[in-house]
Amino acid sequence: MSSPILHWNLHTLMIRKGFRSTASLHRALQERGILISQVQLARTVRDLPVRLNTHLLLSLCTVLDCAPGQLLSLEPIDMAELRRPRRDKRNATVTITDIKQLVGPSFQLRRTILSDNDG
């Protein structure tokens, strides 16, 4: 089963733009008024942050001369796999659990409740 994968490309873009260390990127960000510790920046370079400050994102894009879509890229879901029904050994149905596993944690089940007046 495939779920969408979000890729964080900051380190790759740093190298392509000539920043050989987080210290040099840190200096460039400080020149733009972004106050971030070197330790926090090193963590941000290494791993996709859980929360990403929009000012930091804009500054990274400015310093690295890139768009947000170059820093963050999404590997899409295999739609053919979503259309292919998975068979339960007990019956031939696609379960909500199967859909949640294919779509990932952002899946929300929405129910429409019809009243007697809706027809």
N, C-alpha and C positions, 0 to 999 in steps of 0.2 A: 504494500500500500504506500502511496506517495502523498505527502502533505507538502504544502508550500514551504519553501525554505528561504529565510531572509539572510542575505550575505552582507557582511560589514567589510567594506573594501578600503578602509582608511589606511592601513599599513601599505598596501599595494600602491595607492595613489601617492602616499608620502614618498616612496622610493622613486616612482616615475617622475615626480616633480623636483627631485634632488634633495629632499630632506632625509639625511642619513641617520638621524636620531630624533628621539622625542624632544630632546633639549633644544634643537634648532627649530622644531615646530612650536615648542613652548614659547621661545623668544618671539617668533612671528605673531603668535596669538596675543602675547602681552603688548606688542606694538599696536595692536588693534583694540586694546582695552579689555580683552577677555582675561579675567582673573581665574585661573585654574592651576592647581598645584601640579608639579611634575609627576607626582605619583598618580594622581587622578587622571592626568592626560595619558600616562603610560598604560593605565588600565583601559582607558577609552580606546587607545590605539589597538590594544591586544584583543579586547572583547567588545562585542556589541553592547552598548549601555542599555540598561533596563529603561531608563528615562534619558532623553536627549534634549538638552536645552536648545531652543531654537536660535538663540544668539550664538551659541557655540557652533551649531550646524551651519549657520550663515557665514560665520568667520572661517570655519574649515573650508567651506566652498570657495570663499574669497581667496584665502591663502593658497589653496591648492588649484585654483582656477578650474573648478569643476561644478557640476550640478548635483543636487541632492540625490538624484537617481544614479549617479556614479558612485557615491559613497554607500548607498543602500541599494541593493538589487534583489529582486524577488524571483526565485525560481518557481515557475507556476506549477499548479497541480496538473497531473496527467488526466485530461478530461476524458480520454477514452476509458481509463480505469474507472472513472466515476459512472460512466454509462453502463459498464459491464456489471450485470447483477452478480452478487455473491450469493451462493447457495448455502443455506443452513442445512445441516444433515436432516433436520426434522421436517423442514418445509422449504419451498422455493421462494423465499422472500428476502428482500434487502431490509436489514434492521436499522433502527435509528443509531445503534452502536456502530454499525458498519459505516454509516454516513459520517458520524462524528469522527471516526478514526481517519477517514479519507480527507475530510475538510480541515480537521485540526481543532484546536481549542477555541477558535473564534466562532465556531458553529453555534447558532442559537435556534432552537425549535420555536416556531411561531404558530400559534393556533388561531384559527378564525372560528368564532362562536357565532352561529346564526340564531337569531331569535325567531319566534313564530311569525313576526311581522316581515322578516326578510324573504320569506317565501319558500 
